[in-house]
């Protein structure tokens, strides 16, 4: 069980990074000039990173708890899913959503 809990912590980190990566992917797949696409991808990622730093990280300035935490994570990980859907990566969006639900469910159950 200790190994499974440690693996889930690793998965949690990867899905956090996956949401940021999905936002970047959305930006660079837009049908706009390349420089603007890259700028939008970086900006979308930066917004998610700042939000995570302010509200989601273990050392967040405005740490959320309880239902506020659940709402924040739904919006934050949902943004990753929405970015993948908007980029046309439907299969990846579904897989990412399922992985988020499974990992977060285990995290809640195991008190992570």
Residue pairs with C-beta under 8 A, 6 or more apart in sequence:
4 106
5 110
5 112
8 103
8 106
8 107
8 110
8 112
9 112
11 99
11 103
12 103
12 104
12 107
12 112
15 77
15 80
15 96
15 99
15 100
15 103
16 52
16 56
18 80
18 96
18 99
19 48
19 76
19 77
19 79
19 80
19 83
20 45
20 48
20 49
20 52
20 80
21 45
21 80
22 79
22 80
22 81
22 83
22 84
22 87
22 92
22 96
23 41
23 44
23 45
23 47
23 48
23 79
23 80
23 83
24 41
24 42
24 44
24 45
25 41
25 83
25 84
25 87
25 89
26 40
26 41
26 44
26 83
26 84
26 86
26 87
27 37
27 38
27 39
27 40
27 41
27 42
27 43
27 44
27 45
28 37
28 38
28 40
28 41
29 37
29 87
29 88
30 36
30 37
30 40
32 40
44 83
48 76
48 79
48 80
51 76
52 60
52 76
53 60
53 61
54 60
54 61
54 62
55 62
55 63
55 64
55 72
56 64
56 72
56 73
56 76
64 71
64 72
73 104
77 97
77 100
77 104
80 96
80 100
81 93
81 96
81 97
81 100
82 93
84 90
84 92
84 93
84 96
85 93
106 112
